[in-house]
Amino acid sequence: MMDGTIVIAGLGLIGGSLAKGLSERAGRRVLGIDRDPQVIKEAIACGAIEREAVPADLRDAEFLFLCLYPQADIDFVTEHAEEIGKQCIVTDVCGIKNFVCPALKKLAEEHGFTFVGGHPMAGKERSGFAASEAKLFDGASYILVPCGAPEEAVERLRALAMQIGFGGTVVTTPEHHDEMIAFTSQIPHVLACAYVMSPHCMEHRGFSAGSYRDVSRVARINEVLWSELFLDNRTALLGELDTLIENMSAIRTAVDQKDLPALRALLRQGRERKEALGE
């Protein structure tokens, strides 16, 4: 029997922010799971969760949010599939979908609960529960990947997202999600890390301003998580890397050959592309 409880597995930046938003803004009863006992204590102390969840809580939960790493999400559901109630909507927050969605959809079909993929488009350069906040999702986009789930389940998840501050939702497939995320999220992280590997980075103070901050911000990366995300989405990411390298090579060639018309044309193309988006 569903009791309206929400269980969150993984109380890092995203899971912790969901817990705070759902308890503070949506008035929901939230229970948490985390491998670090200190995080559980902190989450209880600040009111983000009521208490630590136990496996029996999964039987009556309305939602189960998986906020672990991709493979860990699959492992968690595999381990607890028999305990998840048939009324429960299980959703993830992974930055890749082609890897996790087929496995979680299969588990849902085998055990009778519902799976709807999800991806909150929000984050920070810092990770962990200490960095989480209820306002993290204010105005952000929430990507929904139904994977064949009933529309009623998708709508319930959409409504819940709007209650905690999301600005809107986008519905897509696992394939299109991963193609777009390779461009909008993964490439910027690759670029930031490659950029700060320059030996001049250590001497930037006094010579840098907004451009340096904008490009380098997400270089403060969780290398364990992002390595997994990159490799699990390697086909789409490699395609975007090839495009980026091709474009950078064209600019390099124009600079090397002192080809002013070609250089201006390339820079103009970038400016016009950005302006065409109204940004």
Helices and strands as residue ranges (DSSP letters): E 6-9, H 13-24, E 30-33, H 37-45, E 51-52, G 55-59, E 63-66, H 70-80, G 81-83, E 89-92, H 101-111, E 114-120, G 129-131, G 134-137, E 141-145, H 151-163, E 168-171, H 174-181, I 182-186, H 187-196, G 199-203, H 210-216, G 217-219, H 223-232, H 234-256, H 260-276
